[in-house]
Amino acid sequence: DHITTLTSSTRMRIRSAENLTSLIFNTVAAKQNESVRQLTVVSIFFLPLTFLTGYFGMNFDPMPIVQEHSDAFFWWIASPVMGMTLAILMTRPALRKIAEWTHRPWRIGGRGGGRRL
């Protein structure tokens, strides 16, 4: 009877350890996903500017749009393109972040009993 109890207790603890290992791996994967999301946002920000810089940076003679206009023309095109790209791609994450902020009280001093703002 004692051996059966020890066996079932051991199996239960093994399952518990496996669940904890799975939880740890899932937590690490969630943090990596957040890092990848941040890198994606940064690349989305710079992608239209990189394209426009490559276009306006071409060095050959028969390119009248570059020769007839100054650097202000580049910024006249790049600013709306960048603004629209950011507006389209950042609307959902911004709304999600606002929802998190409104549902979670602000704390000072870490996780422990800090005071609320």
C-alpha positions in Angstrom: 0.0 0.0 0.0 2.9 2.4 0.8 4.6 1.6 -2.4 1.5 2.3 -4.4 1.1 5.6 -2.6 4.8 6.5 -3.2 4.5 5.5 -6.9 1.4 7.7 -7.4 3.0 10.6 -5.5 6.1 10.3 -7.6 4.1 10.2 -10.9 2.1 13.2 -9.7 5.3 15.2 -9.0 6.8 14.2 -12.3 3.7 15.6 -14.1 3.9 18.7 -12.0 7.6 19.2 -12.9 6.8 18.6 -16.6 4.0 21.3 -16.3 6.4 23.7 -14.7 9.0 23.1 -17.5 6.3 23.7 -20.1 5.3 26.9 -18.3 8.9 28.2 -18.3 9.3 27.5 -22.0 6.0 29.2 -22.8 7.1 32.3 -20.8 10.4 32.5 -22.6 8.6 32.1 -26.0 6.2 34.9 -25.1 9.1 37.2 -24.3 10.7 36.3 -27.6 7.5 37.0 -29.4 7.3 40.4 -27.8 10.9 41.2 -28.9 10.2 40.1 -32.4 7.1 42.3 -32.5 9.1 45.3 -31.4 11.7 44.6 -34.1 8.9 44.3 -36.6 7.4 47.7 -35.6 10.9 49.3 -36.0 11.4 47.7 -39.5 7.9 48.8 -40.5 8.7 52.3 -39.5 11.9 52.4 -41.6 10.8 50.4 -44.6 9.1 53.2 -46.6 11.9 55.6 -45.8 14.5 53.1 -47.0 12.6 52.6 -50.2 12.3 56.4 -50.8 15.9 57.0 -49.9 17.0 54.3 -52.4 14.9 55.8 -55.1 16.0 59.3 -54.6 19.6 58.3 -54.0 20.1 56.8 -57.5 23.1 58.2 -59.3 22.4 58.5 -63.0 21.8 61.5 -65.3 18.3 61.1 -66.8 16.4 61.3 -63.6 14.4 64.5 -63.8 12.5 64.2 -60.6 15.7 64.3 -58.6 17.4 67.0 -60.6 14.5 69.3 -60.8 13.5 69.2 -57.1 15.5 69.7 -53.9 15.7 67.6 -50.8 12.4 69.1 -49.6 10.6 67.1 -52.3 11.9 63.8 -50.7 10.5 64.9 -47.3 7.3 66.1 -48.9 6.8 62.5 -50.1 8.4 60.6 -47.2 6.5 62.3 -44.4 3.0 61.3 -45.5 4.1 57.8 -46.5 5.7 57.2 -43.1 2.8 58.8 -41.3 0.2 56.7 -43.1 2.3 53.5 -42.6 2.6 54.1 -38.9 -1.1 55.0 -38.6 -2.2 51.9 -40.3 0.1 49.4 -38.6 0.2 50.9 -35.1 -3.5 51.5 -34.5 -4.2 48.0 -33.1 -1.1 47.8 -30.8 -1.8 51.3 -29.5 -5.4 50.5 -28.7 -4.3 47.3 -27.0 -1.7 49.2 -24.9 -4.3 51.8 -23.9 -6.6 49.0 -22.8 -3.9 47.5 -20.7 -3.1 50.9 -19.0 -6.8 51.6 -18.2 -7.3 48.2 -16.6 -4.1 48.0 -14.6 -3.4 50.4 -11.7 -0.1 52.2 -11.7 2.4 51.2 -9.0 5.6 52.6 -7.8 8.3 50.4 -6.3 8.0 47.2 -8.3 5.7 44.2 -7.6 5.5 44.5 -3.9 3.2 46.7 -1.9 3.9 50.0 -3.6 1.6 53.0 -3.4 -0.8 53.7 -6.2 -0.8 56.9 -8.2 
